[in-house]
Amino acid sequence: MQNVPKNINLSFLLLQDIINKKLAGFIGKSLNGHVVYPELKLENELSPLNDFFKKCKPNTEELIILLLSLVPHIQPNLIDSIVQEYLPNGSDLPEIGGVKGTNHRGTIPTGETALFILAGTDINKRMEVAKYFSPDHFFAKENILYLETVKEGEPRNFTTRVY
């Protein structure tokens, strides 16, 4: 088995921390609902993630969206395990979005998931974050990720191009 690059581990720890802070603020276990994004300090290694950083120079919000799109492929239980910490008796949390797949048992992040993690329930911020899903953004232009077409009225899932 091949070792996982350090930067993937560091990135997913960052994502987990951000989701935890957002949910703590949302559910009321924290007095501060505003999340300050810590800086990701990447190791100098040869990896697709480092290549992505060098080429696209994403900001923190773009990195979070990219990592969310990779969750089902790298750490499929991430969102479910975090939500279970805050709702141990079981319950859905519609605000976080996500869908269940046909062959995937974990929560698959959707555009709604990214909007919640990055903007919570702040409508102005959600509209600002939505720009990352526009055809003019480098995610779409470079065919890195996009939102899938789904049945009318349903939130769209991430589809990520794997290099």
PEKAQUI-V189360 format. One line per field, one symbol per residue. burial: 1 if it has 16 or more other ideal C-beta (glycine too) atoms within 10 Angstrom, else 0. Layout:
burial: ???
//
This chain:
burial: 0000101100110111011111111100000000100001000000001001000001001111111111110011011001100000000010011110000001111111111111110000010010011000101000011110000000111101000
//
